[in-house]
Amino acid sequence: MPTSMMQVSQPVAHTLGGQTIKQVPGLKSVTKSSGLNIEVVERSMCRPEDLGLEVVEKIVWQGWEPGREYTKNIVLKNVKVKTQKIKYNVPSTRFFTTLYPKQIVLSAGTSFSLPVTFRPLEKTVYDDKITFHTKEGTFEIPIKAVLPKFDLVVPSRVSFDMCAAKDFIEANFVVQNSGDLETEIEWQVGQPFTIQPEVTKLGPGENKTFKATFKPDSATGYEAQAVCKYGLEGELTVSTTFVGIGKYPHIIVSSVGKPSTTLNKDTLEAVIQFGPTAVGTTVQKMVELHNLSPVRAPYKVEHPSALSRIDTVFTCPKMQGVVPPMASVKIPITYNPNMVDVTSVDYFNVIAIGKISKSVIKCVGSSKGPEVQLGARVVNFLQIDVGEVATRTIDIINDSDIDAEYQFMIDCGESVFKFEQTVGTLKAKEKRTLILKFIPQHPINYYRRVACVIHNKGPLFLDLLGTCHSELVKPAVLQSKHLDNYRTHIERGFSVYPPEQLNELRQQGRLELDDAGALMAPVKEPYEVEPVENLRFENSYLKKSDNSSSVLIGTVENPSEHPLHQFAPMDEYFNDGFHSDVINFVPHVSLDVNVVDFGNCQNLRVIEDKILNLTNHTKGKVTVQWIGGPEKTFSVTPEVIDIPPLKSCSFQVKFKPNAPNQLFGAELECYVYYKSLRDYKLVESTTHCPPWCLTLTCAGHTFMPNNETFLPKYSLDSDNLVFPAVNAKESTYRTILMTNTGTTPILFDLEKDPSNIFSVKPAKALMKGQRQIYVVKISPKEVKTYKHKMKMRLNDNNKYDKELKLVGSAEAPQVLLETQGEMFFKPTCIGTSSKRTYSIKNVSRIPLRFEWKLRFADKNLLSVSPESGIIQPNESQSQIWSFVPKQEQKYVMKPALVVWGQGFSSTSSGGKKKQFDVRAIGEGSIGDIKAEEAYLDFGDVIVGSSASKHITLFNNSICSLHYRLSIDQTLDGPYPEEMTRSDMIGLDLDKMEGIIPARSRQVISAMVRPVRRVTYQFAISYQLVTPEDKDRYSTQEPQHLCHILATGVFPTMSITDARCFGSAVGISKKQLWSLFSLDSLNVCLDNDPSARELMYSVQTRHSHQRRPPVYTRAIMDFNFSAAPLGSEPCVVSLMFENTGTVATEWAFLFPSDLHMELEYWAETGEFDEDELHEMKVMDNNLFTIEPKKGQLQPGECGTVTFQYKHTMAGTDRLPVLLKLARGREILLNFIGVTVDPERRYIHFPSSKHMFTPVPVGEKISPKQVYELYNGGALPVQYQFDLTPMDLIKQENFDQPVFECLNPTGEIPPGRSLNIEWRFSPIEAKTYMVDVPIHVHNGDTAIVTFTGVGYDKRIMGDTMPMTDQQDLTGVPGVQSVPVPGQLAFLSQERISFGNLPLFCRGRRMVFITNRSKNRPVSFEWHVTCPSDSQYLSIAPVRGYLNPGEGKMCRVIFIACGQPSFYDLDLVCEVTDQVEYGNYKMKLKEWDDERLRQKYEFTITENDLDADKRIGSPEVTERPLSRLKTLEEGARTTESADLARYRTLPPISKLSPDEEKEECERVRRKEDVLWEKPEPPTPFLLHLGLTARTHDLRAFQTNFPDEHRKFYVDRCLSDREGQMDQTKATEHKQETKRPEVVPCRIAESDVISSVMANVLRGLLDDTSFHESVVKVMKDPIPLFAQIGDRKIVEPPSGSASPPGSPVEMTTDLVTEVTSERVVSPTTPTSISSAPSTKKKTKSKSTSAASERSKASGTETSKTSTPRYTKADVKRVKQEEDRLKQKQELKKLPEFGNAVEGIIENTLLNVLSEALEGEFNITARPRFIALPKRSGTGSTSKGPKS
């Protein structure tokens, strides 16, 4: 409700009359009416919820039929807290009707139902609406009637994301039947997509979920259209897009905790080591499966050997599963060993779905059994009497970490030796003490060897000894040493002889004692004792005799060297003749049976005895003593009997059960001994022999009929025994542990194997204890696998039979070779080796030792590692084979694999060696390496940095090539070889040697690190490495591979232009270039930086010192010149251009930028004067740089603006460091001078000046210029002190070496003055003079002038004469734009070069207005009035429209003395737009001035106002600095007097007076009207340089250039006249001529000498003749154009020589002929362009021809005849020619020709500039028709 209230209070926007108005609650926009039909203003539609009403959104009729009536209600509910009044409009169509419209009043929470009736007439769609109006808004309820239709809503796209190939992923989507009819749906989609169900039905409004499956076949993207057909017959369709991506899964395996990178790269095996594991236990380890793909990876674990092998001990409980994407899972591997001391190897394959990837898990485990030992091997009870009991203890120790089951194989109930415990379990590391008792019944010796059987281990043996005495019988006491001797006697064959016989032989000397006290035969005395065939032991001592072939026993050379034969414990235990057919040795006595089974004895009174036989195999009589008596259940009679040698005796075994239904069993003991041992008196210690103990197992039961035997309750540790593999006809053993879990004994009987392959001990007995250990033996007869099911019958009842599955095999060596015994090597380069792995698998069950055998011919080609080794059963091992070809051919090699069983005899089946042949095929080849690019250019690399590129090497041969690269470095640069010889090679290759596989490429990264600014050339060569053939490698020449070029560069830049404005506007570019030492700066920027300069970068160039250290020697000045205090700042813009090829990063670092700020407490010391001055300069920002840092790309230019403010008088200095990143460091000393306005100051940028070198011997040395600049605001008078030059003159033989031509003068403010000097050396050396320069009312400066004189005969061309233009770097073209500059010059520096005197040099300069909308005017000025005699420029002034350009002609006139010229022209450019504005403002100012002058107001209070009206006060500013300086130059010395005015009184105004003064100034400013100032013109400087030479010096020095100049003789004459005029004036001004002072003696000498010379000449006749001859000699050089001796015509016929018409015509003619025809043929001028010229030339030619013809006739005839007309005509021609020759000699004629040519060329350039023709277009050739020659020349005179 509160929400509705808030919505009501908000304004609602309505549309009324096309405008949206906002209705504010509380304001009524609709007027109420009492009628029902109310016209409601249209409003914008609202939502019913916003108006506080609940109503349906729309009413729809479905399933209707025409002709019927259908009604639905619209329910309106007011959810507001106040009453609402609602009005509505009826539907517009007649098919929908409702109640008559009336107002609806709804209270809070009430509802109203409005019925709407629908009456259709036909099957069509009806659509209408009902509009409701409230006071707060309007809303509509649509009403619609629709026809039944089919319609489905399906998703437009179903995305499955990514799925592994061969896997599937499912996605569910919903389809809705939004139609009115039930429809059948059928899906159609292509593979790999499927949809379930494919066909179904959907009712109206029903939703159905479908399952889509995506199962890709490969790693690619899939997109398919799933088409859904629906409708009556499926005519309608709708589709959706299925999108999925298939990915290949990739699974690799690793041990837990180890990354997947530990996988073996060769075999893809992950090795799982289980370590030694106890037999019968199970160990589990986990293996991690890593899924490196972004999709889930189903996997399957395969165990290939599970079905083929009988001794599988490894299992994987989880054989399949799924690895999530980019994750890992763990699977268990279990190891359950069942055989002792066996190493097991097995393999599991983890295969991803679709068998796309396979990883191998190699499992290795070894088994171990318990390690048990007894505390002693012999227990001797010694001697006791009958009826007594002897007790002993023995320790049994378990040394292993696993439990051990043991059993002593003795029946303590029947034996005289009794154990307290015969069976038990020893825990790990347990030690147990057992109690043994000896209870003898008869006075004899007792000895029994009891076996202690250990489960899963071999048995232990305990020797029990004892002696019993009675009162009558006292046998000798049996000792353990007797037992040792007895065993020795068995080995030597003496034990079968009775002691008395042995004693006799010893007494006879036929036997001797050894060191141990045992009997032995004498050395080398054979005697026959017993054939070897009768004794079953192998290690008998044999001796072969050369004379006899028989083998005898008992003859040994040294018995102590042959130890006693030791039998395996299992063999000793099992091979007793009953349980095995094999016995270790022939028994001394034996029973024919060892088990007596009475079976089921139901009649207890009558039980048939069993008969057994005992045989004596010895050579003496023995006595048999049975232990027990008639009172026992089992007994033997007779108990005591003697048996002769080699005889047998029978005994009866009686069974006397004492109860029915019982199981009975016992082990009876029988002791047999030599009868001679019954009394100790008959026994000797050396021949004392222990008795033999025989045992007899008896069994039987007394279960009556209908009584079953006891139910056996037991457990077996295993009923499936797998035996270790053995050789054929050899044996191996396993043990079985049977545990009796019941309370009754168990009678067991194991069925004998008919084939005698398997046997068990004990086979039949009564199990009285809780455990019974059975030893099972297998003795295979041949190499194969044996399987047997042995039946165990328990309690003599077949119902309790148990089958034991026994599996064993006899093995022979057998291996499986890879690729069926064929091994292929890839083609290999000669001298190298190719390696490959070749695997062999041991498919037998025995560990094999293998060895590879190579033929002798193959040993140099093949090698294998390892050559031999051990391979475990089921293990695969890979050996690495190396193939080293020696020649280019194919090889077929045949290595052999020899295997045999490890630890087996060579004669056994397993130990017999077996050979497997392998066929190895290889090919030797050769090849070469090429680079993809023969030349690799790194371009320019910054020194100290590096650049890298890739070199691609190709190997197009069929073999892999081993290569080794070498680099040869060549440097090309300005450094001497001695300096660069020790440089490291600047090229690093990431791989200097390696291997390139066949038909492949290899990319090597090459990195260049230049250390100098030189050009590096690297020649990369390679050698094919033959590690297997050292000789071949040493003789191989390196082969060229490629060239690498690189240039070490430093970031560099140069200053290409400089501009100045502000206070330095009057400084020319050359002066600025010199002030800023820009030539030196460019040289320094182009030089290499030092190591100290490269130490720091811009970011790290900091120091905590107040004056940061300077690491560079490049120090130069930036002199901002001088200007008066308060002048405009001196602004200098320098154009920096990156002239290098790498980007340059630069920065100007002020001292504050270099200084590292320290804490206040760390500051020490006082600031010195220089530091305080620097701080003042930086604090007041006197020097600023914009920008201070930047970067320039190669070829890029940038402008840096330097500014110096003249705000503080004095000389300001500031060191600024210019730092180039990875480049130079240059220290710039910024120097600026601000002059006090009243100070007279000449700015000297330097205290030294160097004149241009002058050759020695010049007659007239050229004038040179030294500039003085007035940097103050007052004119300056200067004076050079010439005294030092007089001293130099005296030192050089009174020759003026230095001459100052204008030593005194005046310099206007802000202007420069050229001081002319002449340097005339007389020797080839350097002259220096220090000249003081005095400034009137100012300071005095001393400048050192230096001049160099040289001998041009020695220097030659190394010292060319020049105008100095090429020796400076001042650019001739402007590059830096200046703010406000509209016009630009095409050149700013013009060089006229070397000129002879009295000639003119001409240059063209173009001035262009680059503005788009501002016209400008320009006017040229000279900076020095005297320069006007040398320079002229036309036009002097002009007007330029926007974008217009004009050509200005600059003429330099070489006159005066030979000099150096460096002139400066100034072009004032005025903006005409600003000038027009100025004119307009000036006119307004004049009008206002007149108005104020003549207009006044008369008031009564102020009648004198007219007297006070005058001209308004005018404040004017100078037009330009240049004009101001010119005006300042006209000031007089009166300015000096102004300096001495009286100072104003020192007083301080009160605050009121200050306020009144300020008000007065303000009122005065209101009255004053400042006069408009004309716009300041922009100044453009044009520098001109030239050097003039004397004519003869120019001809001598420049013989090739002389013909290029025209010498104006008028200039020479005019110069001479000016000199004469000056000389005359000088004479007039001089009162008396200059007299050279001399002494009287000198005067007399000179007079006498001159008098004698003149007198001699007058008297010399030859001198007179020579003078006459010289006067008569013809001119030799110009004779061809001189006067000819011709007959003078009459005086009246000649034209006046001064005729203007004649001169003009001849002038034009001769100009043309002179340029076209050579002087020798002046008449051949027929090619002249003008008609007039042609006529003139023809007449001249005709006259010449006639003259020649007449001359010929005259020569032919002796009397020539001429007419007067001919003579007259000839005379006229000769006069005309003479006039022409004279005219050509006139200087005016040459000047006219020069002017014509000059104007012609100027016109051509002007027309080209105006665009009338293209001066650079290619000439066009016009083909004209051929003309026949009509003109002919007459050879004879006309008649």
Disulfide bonds with the S-S distance in Angstrom:
none
